[in-house]
Structures are given as C-alpha cells and as structure tokens.
Amino acid sequence: MHYSGNGITSIKRSHRKSVALAVDDDGNFRECIRMMLRIGGFSETIGVGDVEAALAVASRRPLDLIVSDWNMAPYTGLDLLRAVRANAATREIPFILVTASLSEDAWRGALELGATDFLVKPFSIEQLHDSANISMELTQRRVQSATILQYRRDLRQRR
C-alpha cells in the first residue's frame, strides 16, 4: 500500500499507467468512481452507464481494472462479470463489484464467477484504492503463477 503526503491511499506506482473502466447506471456515482480512481493515480478512466457499453469498451481496448455496480438494468454487474470471464481476451481483468447491500450467498456466487473484490456503498476513496491495488496485485500474481506452472509442464513434456 502506498500513502501519499496527504494521507490518502493511492494506486501503486507499478499501476500508474493503468486504464480503469467504471460501470454504473447512476451517472453521478460513475463520475465519483472515475474521480477517485484518477486521484489515486490511474492514467485514464472510462465511464459507461450499462453492460453493453462496457463490453464494447472492453472489446476495443486493453483494460487494467473494471469497477462495476451490481444492480443495473436490464443487465447487471454479474452479467458483465460473466461475459468478461467468458472471453479469453478479458478474463484476467481484475473486477470489483460495487453494491448497496450484499448477502453472503450473493458474495460467494460472485466469487465463484470470478469477482476479484467487492465494495459496499458508500465506500471511501481509501477503500477503493486499497481494493484496486489488491485486485490488480492478486491478478498479476495469479497470471504469473499460471505462466510458471505452464512452463514447468512444458519442461516435463520435453524430457
């Protein structure tokens, strides 16, 4: 975790050239998330109001983080998570779900679908930055571990 001089947690230096996508049907909240991510150090933040627009953005450009509201219509953040994880080009993007309330069963189901983290509204800028840092770090380590395991399998097959 990195603390800036003003005491607000910011995005780690290794993530500073990162692009984040904020998905929320509430335009004010979507802009609030974008602002918090920019303050934290993301070089670019993109905001969209629905799942279809989010999928269009994700198909056009590389993303380093998705922060999505759970309760949207007609498609939910969970629908977006399913679509992101089903696509080989986007399945490794860290994905934070945001909701006003979250039951333990819903939380477990979303984790099984591949959510990286959750935030319950309202949340602080520090909580968002910590969640972004942790989510991006965990994803990076998971990808590195998978690469190492595949390399070891390849070595065994060559012998």
Backbone as CSV, one residue per row, in Angstrom:
resi,resn,N_x,N_y,N_z,CA_x,CA_y,CA_z,C_x,C_y,C_z
1,MET,0.846,-1.166,0.000,0.000,0.000,0.000,0.897,1.236,0.000
2,HIS,0.490,2.243,-0.690,1.245,3.487,-0.788,0.398,4.616,-0.219
3,TYR,1.027,5.433,0.627,0.317,6.593,1.151,0.964,7.845,0.603
4,SER,0.138,8.705,0.036,0.648,9.975,-0.460,0.803,10.924,0.714
5,GLY,1.381,12.046,0.479,1.631,13.022,1.537,0.382,13.485,2.255
6,ASN,-0.764,13.462,1.599,-1.987,13.927,2.236,-2.713,12.824,2.999
7,GLY,-2.106,11.640,3.078,-2.705,10.562,3.841,-3.686,9.713,3.061
8,ILE,-3.999,10.055,1.828,-4.937,9.276,1.022,-4.166,8.180,0.303
9,THR,-4.670,6.985,0.421,-4.065,5.858,-0.272,-4.134,6.111,-1.773
10,SER,-3.057,5.798,-2.476,-3.085,5.954,-3.927,-2.719,4.633,-4.586
11,ILE,-2.858,4.606,-5.883,-2.555,3.416,-6.658,-1.038,3.236,-6.696
12,LYS,-0.580,1.991,-6.555,0.855,1.721,-6.565,1.499,2.261,-7.835
13,ARG,2.743,2.648,-7.710,3.471,3.195,-8.866,3.453,2.234,-10.051
14,SER,3.512,0.935,-9.781,3.530,-0.040,-10.874,2.207,-0.062,-11.637
15,HIS,1.156,0.513,-11.071,-0.150,0.539,-11.725,-0.483,1.919,-12.272
16,ARG,0.441,2.853,-12.206,0.146,4.248,-12.524,-0.202,4.509,-13.979
17,LYS,0.183,3.666,-14.896,-0.162,3.879,-16.309,-1.352,3.023,-16.696
18,SER,-2.164,2.720,-15.719,-3.269,1.798,-15.910,-4.545,2.503,-16.367
19,VAL,-5.399,1.709,-17.020,-6.685,2.195,-17.522,-7.792,1.461,-16.765
20,ALA,-8.722,2.234,-16.193,-9.829,1.649,-15.441,-11.155,1.984,-16.114
21,LEU,-12.082,1.048,-16.021,-13.431,1.234,-16.538,-14.403,1.244,-15.362
22,ALA,-15.180,2.314,-15.248,-16.222,2.428,-14.227,-17.572,2.232,-14.895
23,VAL,-18.359,1.276,-14.374,-19.652,0.950,-14.979,-20.729,1.143,-13.918
24,ASP,-21.603,2.105,-14.162,-22.704,2.361,-13.229,-23.787,3.127,-13.967
25,ASP,-25.050,2.726,-13.767,-26.144,3.421,-14.440,-26.475,4.758,-13.784
26,ASP,-25.936,5.017,-12.609,-26.079,6.314,-11.941,-24.882,7.180,-12.365
27,GLY,-25.140,8.165,-13.216,-24.068,8.990,-13.762,-23.247,9.705,-12.711
28,ASN,-23.871,10.175,-11.650,-23.133,10.861,-10.593,-22.185,9.917,-9.874
29,PHE,-22.666,8.726,-9.554,-21.809,7.775,-8.869,-20.686,7.290,-9.781
30,ARG,-21.003,7.093,-11.057,-19.995,6.674,-12.039,-18.870,7.711,-12.109
31,GLU,-19.229,8.980,-12.159,-18.213,10.037,-12.204,-17.428,10.119,-10.903
32,CYS,-18.079,9.826,-9.789,-17.400,9.807,-8.499,-16.320,8.713,-8.476
33,ILE,-16.667,7.526,-8.976,-15.685,6.434,-9.048,-14.522,6.831,-9.950
34,ARG,-14.832,7.405,-11.098,-13.768,7.840,-12.022,-12.854,8.848,-11.360
35,MET,-13.433,9.820,-10.662,-12.642,10.844,-9.989,-11.738,10.213,-8.926
36,MET,-12.285,9.291,-8.133,-11.486,8.649,-7.086,-10.331,7.856,-7.687
37,LEU,-10.577,7.184,-8.807,-9.505,6.428,-9.457,-8.443,7.355,-10.045
38,ARG,-8.875,8.484,-10.613,-7.903,9.460,-11.136,-7.061,10.039,-10.016
39,ILE,-7.693,10.373,-8.900,-6.952,10.887,-7.744,-5.935,9.852,-7.275
40,GLY,-6.326,8.585,-7.355,-5.434,7.505,-6.945,-4.277,7.258,-7.884
41,GLY,-4.338,7.801,-9.084,-3.205,7.680,-9.980,-3.442,6.946,-11.281
42,PHE,-4.654,6.472,-11.540,-4.897,5.850,-12.840,-4.695,6.892,-13.930
43,SER,-3.995,6.516,-14.973,-3.713,7.469,-16.045,-4.945,7.765,-16.886
44,GLU,-5.862,6.790,-16.957,-7.084,7.004,-17.725,-8.234,6.264,-17.069
45,THR,-9.373,6.924,-16.994,-10.585,6.273,-16.506,-11.683,6.488,-17.535
46,ILE,-12.424,5.437,-17.791,-13.512,5.478,-18.757,-14.790,5.166,-17.994
47,GLY,-15.836,5.897,-18.249,-17.099,5.642,-17.589,-18.186,5.318,-18.590
48,VAL,-18.961,4.278,-18.301,-20.110,3.914,-19.130,-21.282,3.582,-18.217
49,GLY,-22.499,3.651,-18.780,-23.694,3.505,-17.979,-24.388,2.168,-18.043
50,ASP,-23.861,1.227,-18.852,-24.546,-0.070,-18.919,-23.578,-1.159,-19.374
51,VAL,-24.044,-2.386,-19.258,-23.217,-3.555,-19.553,-22.824,-3.609,-21.022
52,GLU,-23.748,-3.315,-21.917,-23.431,-3.381,-23.349,-22.321,-2.402,-23.719
53,ALA,-22.378,-1.190,-23.187,-21.321,-0.208,-23.451,-19.996,-0.668,-22.843
54,ALA,-20.049,-1.286,-21.664,-18.827,-1.787,-21.027,-18.176,-2.872,-21.876
55,LEU,-18.982,-3.782,-22.406,-18.434,-4.845,-23.249,-17.845,-4.284,-24.537
56,ALA,-18.463,-3.245,-25.071,-17.928,-2.603,-26.277,-16.563,-1.993,-25.996
57,VAL,-16.414,-1.318,-24.862,-15.118,-0.731,-24.490,-14.080,-1.833,-24.287
58,ALA,-14.453,-2.869,-23.550,-13.517,-3.956,-23.249,-13.066,-4.690,-24.508
59,SER,-13.901,-4.702,-25.541,-13.524,-5.380,-26.789,-12.600,-4.525,-27.653
60,ARG,-12.611,-3.204,-27.411,-11.816,-2.291,-28.242,-10.442,-1.977,-27.691
61,ARG,-10.274,-2.068,-26.375,-9.004,-1.628,-25.809,-8.652,-2.403,-24.557
62,PRO,-7.371,-2.481,-24.254,-6.959,-3.187,-23.038,-7.367,-2.397,-21.790
63,LEU,-7.845,-3.113,-20.795,-8.216,-2.508,-19.518,-7.417,-3.176,-18.407
64,ASP,-7.121,-2.406,-17.364,-6.382,-2.929,-16.226,-7.261,-3.160,-15.012
65,LEU,-8.481,-2.612,-15.041,-9.398,-2.764,-13.914,-10.811,-2.420,-14.373
66,ILE,-11.784,-3.181,-13.867,-13.194,-2.851,-14.058,-13.821,-2.714,-12.679
67,VAL,-14.503,-1.598,-12.465,-15.282,-1.382,-11.247,-16.730,-1.240,-11.713
68,SER,-17.580,-2.176,-11.299,-18.952,-2.196,-11.814,-19.972,-2.271,-10.694
69,ASP,-21.034,-1.488,-10.859,-22.185,-1.609,-9.986,-22.830,-2.965,-10.230
70,TRP,-23.388,-3.545,-9.195,-24.058,-4.832,-9.317,-25.456,-4.651,-9.886
71,ASN,-26.207,-3.681,-9.352,-27.634,-3.528,-9.672,-27.852,-2.507,-10.782
72,MET,-27.874,-3.004,-12.000,-28.186,-2.174,-13.163,-29.255,-2.901,-13.965
73,ALA,-29.881,-2.191,-14.879,-30.910,-2.808,-15.725,-30.633,-2.429,-17.183
74,PRO,-30.917,-3.249,-18.144,-31.542,-4.555,-18.000,-30.555,-5.652,-17.604
75,TYR,-29.268,-5.400,-17.769,-28.248,-6.377,-17.390,-27.529,-5.884,-16.143
76,THR,-27.099,-6.829,-15.313,-26.464,-6.490,-14.038,-24.942,-6.562,-14.133
77,GLY,-24.304,-6.113,-13.077,-22.853,-6.244,-12.987,-22.417,-7.700,-13.008
78,LEU,-23.252,-8.581,-12.491,-22.957,-10.008,-12.534,-22.988,-10.529,-13.974
79,ASP,-23.911,-10.009,-14.782,-23.934,-10.364,-16.203,-22.651,-9.904,-16.891
80,LEU,-22.201,-8.705,-16.543,-20.948,-8.192,-17.102,-19.780,-9.075,-16.676
81,LEU,-19.736,-9.432,-15.403,-18.672,-10.301,-14.896,-18.639,-11.621,-15.656
82,ARG,-19.796,-12.230,-15.864,-19.862,-13.493,-16.625,-19.288,-13.323,-18.032
83,ALA,-19.681,-12.243,-18.695,-19.222,-12.006,-20.066,-17.721,-11.737,-20.120
84,VAL,-17.222,-10.982,-19.162,-15.787,-10.676,-19.113,-14.988,-11.955,-18.876
85,ARG,-15.431,-12.784,-17.953,-14.702,-14.021,-17.640,-14.827,-15.062,-18.756
86,ALA,-15.868,-14.989,-19.567,-16.066,-15.947,-20.655,-15.201,-15.638,-21.873
87,ASN,-14.656,-14.441,-21.944,-13.881,-14.003,-23.101,-12.387,-14.129,-22.792
88,ALA,-11.664,-14.882,-23.597,-10.231,-15.093,-23.353,-9.450,-13.782,-23.320
89,ALA,-9.885,-12.801,-24.086,-9.163,-11.523,-24.146,-9.370,-10.666,-22.897
90,THR,-10.431,-10.913,-22.138,-10.737,-10.063,-20.984,-10.779,-10.815,-19.660
91,ARG,-10.647,-12.119,-19.684,-10.897,-12.906,-18.464,-9.952,-12.603,-17.305
92,GLU,-8.791,-12.044,-17.570,-7.842,-11.772,-16.489,-7.944,-10.349,-15.927
93,ILE,-8.875,-9.554,-16.396,-9.004,-8.188,-15.898,-9.545,-8.231,-14.472
94,PRO,-8.868,-7.589,-13.520,-9.414,-7.511,-12.162,-10.789,-6.852,-12.198
95,PHE,-11.718,-7.382,-11.399,-13.111,-6.961,-11.468,-13.640,-6.734,-10.059
96,ILE,-13.990,-5.496,-9.759,-14.536,-5.131,-8.451,-16.024,-4.852,-8.617
97,LEU,-16.847,-5.546,-7.856,-18.291,-5.315,-7.859,-18.651,-4.357,-6.734
98,VAL,-19.539,-3.431,-7.031,-19.990,-2.428,-6.072,-21.496,-2.605,-5.889
99,THR,-21.944,-2.591,-4.639,-23.371,-2.756,-4.384,-23.763,-2.051,-3.092
100,ALA,-25.045,-1.750,-2.973,-25.550,-1.107,-1.760,-25.730,-2.132,-0.641
101,SER,-25.969,-3.366,-0.991,-26.095,-4.426,0.017,-25.680,-5.739,-0.626
102,LEU,-25.133,-6.606,0.179,-24.618,-7.850,-0.361,-24.793,-8.966,0.651
103,SER,-25.556,-9.972,0.299,-25.720,-11.128,1.171,-24.511,-12.043,1.019
104,GLU,-24.308,-12.878,2.000,-23.174,-13.802,1.952,-23.301,-14.778,0.786
105,ASP,-24.519,-15.224,0.482,-24.728,-16.142,-0.644,-24.400,-15.471,-1.977
106,ALA,-24.831,-14.225,-2.126,-24.530,-13.484,-3.353,-23.030,-13.279,-3.487
107,TRP,-22.384,-12.958,-2.391,-20.932,-12.750,-2.375,-20.207,-14.011,-2.826
108,ARG,-20.604,-15.151,-2.276,-19.975,-16.424,-2.659,-20.185,-16.727,-4.143
109,GLY,-21.412,-16.493,-4.610,-21.702,-16.753,-6.019,-20.869,-15.895,-6.950
110,ALA,-20.709,-14.633,-6.583,-19.904,-13.733,-7.415,-18.432,-14.128,-7.383
111,LEU,-17.938,-14.556,-6.238,-16.552,-15.028,-6.165,-16.350,-16.247,-7.058
112,GLU,-17.327,-17.146,-7.049,-17.227,-18.332,-7.899,-17.209,-17.959,-9.377
113,LEU,-17.882,-16.868,-9.736,-17.873,-16.397,-11.125,-16.601,-15.643,-11.486
114,GLY,-15.810,-15.276,-10.472,-14.531,-14.626,-10.756,-14.397,-13.184,-10.324
115,ALA,-15.298,-12.685,-9.470,-15.111,-11.329,-8.948,-13.812,-11.294,-8.148
116,THR,-13.063,-10.218,-8.297,-11.807,-10.080,-7.579,-12.030,-9.496,-6.197
117,ASP,-12.984,-8.557,-6.072,-13.278,-7.938,-4.785,-14.668,-7.312,-4.830
118,PHE,-15.122,-6.855,-3.659,-16.425,-6.217,-3.504,-16.269,-4.961,-2.675
119,LEU,-17.092,-3.982,-2.973,-17.209,-2.797,-2.129,-18.694,-2.547,-1.898
120,VAL,-19.036,-2.209,-0.668,-20.412,-1.895,-0.335,-20.538,-0.386,-0.216
121,LYS,-21.536,0.170,-0.933,-21.781,1.616,-0.909,-22.346,2.008,0.451
122,PRO,-21.998,3.132,0.986,-20.955,4.030,0.493,-19.579,3.526,0.920
123,PHE,-18.576,3.820,0.129,-17.207,3.440,0.468,-16.316,4.657,0.316
124,SER,-15.172,4.597,0.955,-14.244,5.733,0.943,-13.270,5.618,-0.218
125,ILE,-12.606,6.699,-0.493,-11.580,6.710,-1.536,-10.455,5.736,-1.175
126,GLU,-10.129,5.661,0.117,-9.082,4.740,0.562,-9.495,3.293,0.316
127,GLN,-10.768,2.969,0.588,-11.239,1.607,0.348,-11.174,1.248,-1.135
128,LEU,-11.545,2.182,-2.007,-11.465,1.915,-3.442,-10.017,1.728,-3.878
129,HIS,-9.129,2.580,-3.407,-7.719,2.452,-3.795,-7.129,1.144,-3.280
130,ASP,-7.431,0.791,-2.032,-6.925,-0.472,-1.488,-7.455,-1.658,-2.295
131,SER,-8.736,-1.623,-2.607,-9.338,-2.707,-3.377,-8.707,-2.803,-4.769
132,ALA,-8.488,-1.659,-5.412,-7.855,-1.655,-6.742,-6.444,-2.220,-6.665
133,ASN,-5.665,-1.765,-5.683,-4.297,-2.263,-5.528,-4.271,-3.766,-5.291
134,ILE,-5.080,-4.220,-4.358,-5.113,-5.647,-4.020,-5.593,-6.467,-5.218
135,SER,-6.641,-6.020,-5.870,-7.191,-6.755,-7.016,-6.181,-6.868,-8.146
136,MET,-5.508,-5.772,-8.446,-4.531,-5.790,-9.535,-3.317,-6.641,-9.163
137,GLU,-2.891,-6.567,-7.917,-1.740,-7.359,-7.466,-2.077,-8.857,-7.473
138,LEU,-3.246,-9.212,-6.966,-3.648,-10.621,-6.959,-3.744,-11.184,-8.371
139,THR,-4.319,-10.408,-9.266,-4.447,-10.860,-10.651,-3.078,-11.036,-11.292
140,GLN,-2.193,-10.082,-11.052,-0.835,-10.171,-11.608,-0.126,-11.423,-11.091
141,ARG,-0.243,-11.694,-9.804,0.409,-12.881,-9.238,-0.222,-14.176,-9.747
142,ARG,-1.550,-14.195,-9.911,-2.219,-15.385,-10.424,-1.760,-15.685,-11.854
143,VAL,-1.654,-14.658,-12.672,-1.208,-14.832,-14.053,0.248,-15.303,-14.081
144,GLN,1.087,-14.713,-13.233,2.483,-15.140,-13.165,2.592,-16.601,-12.733
145,SER,1.812,-16.995,-11.727,1.831,-18.384,-11.262,1.383,-19.339,-12.354
146,ALA,0.349,-18.972,-13.084,-0.133,-19.819,-14.175,0.936,-19.955,-15.254
147,THR,1.643,-18.885,-15.537,2.714,-18.916,-16.535,3.843,-19.834,-16.093
148,ILE,4.206,-19.751,-14.825,5.272,-20.605,-14.284,4.841,-22.071,-14.324
149,LEU,3.610,-22.360,-13.931,3.118,-23.737,-13.965,3.116,-24.297,-15.386
150,GLN,2.696,-23.484,-16.340,2.696,-23.936,-17.732,4.117,-24.185,-18.221
151,TYR,5.048,-23.336,-17.844,6.453,-23.508,-18.216,6.979,-24.835,-17.652
152,ARG,6.660,-25.124,-16.395,7.104,-26.378,-15.775,6.492,-27.590,-16.473
153,ARG,5.217,-27.503,-16.830,4.576,-28.610,-17.568,5.265,-28.828,-18.906
154,ASP,5.573,-27.734,-19.587,6.249,-27.831,-20.877,7.620,-28.482,-20.731
155,LEU,8.347,-28.120,-19.671,9.661,-28.724,-19.427,9.541,-30.237,-19.185
156,ARG,8.558,-30.646,-18.415,8.357,-32.066,-18.141,8.038,-32.837,-19.410
157,GLN,7.251,-32.256,-20.279,6.875,-32.925,-21.516,8.067,-33.078,-22.444
158,ARG,8.999,-32.180,-22.380,10.184,-32.240,-23.255,11.150,-33.326,-22.818
159,ARG,11.084,-33.718,-21.575,12.038,-34.721,-21.040,11.706,-36.098,-21.443
